[in-house]
Amino acid sequence: MPTKGGAGKGGEGKKEHKNKLTSKKSKHYEIAGSTLKRAKHCPRCGPGIFLAAHAGRGTCGKCHYTEFEGKKAESVEGEK
């Protein structure tokens, strides 16, 4: 019985390679009239790496930077 490459005694061999889908960059841009709206990008990785939109946060899939929404840092001005 012929075996696939790399097969030992088990006869299973190497798994078939599955190609992953590429990111759809067009969904991160929106053209409204003459303006162009862009999704938020990662401040660490730079433009071109977008933050994934989760419930209450945005996360970079490359460097794992996380930005939480709703929690604003209140500046203390005028208090002495």
Buried (B, 14 or more C-beta within 10 A) or exposed (E): EEEEEEEEEEEEEEEEEEEEEEEEEEEBEEEEEEEEEEBEBBEEBEEEBBBEEEEEBBBBEEEEBEEEEEEEEEEEEEEE
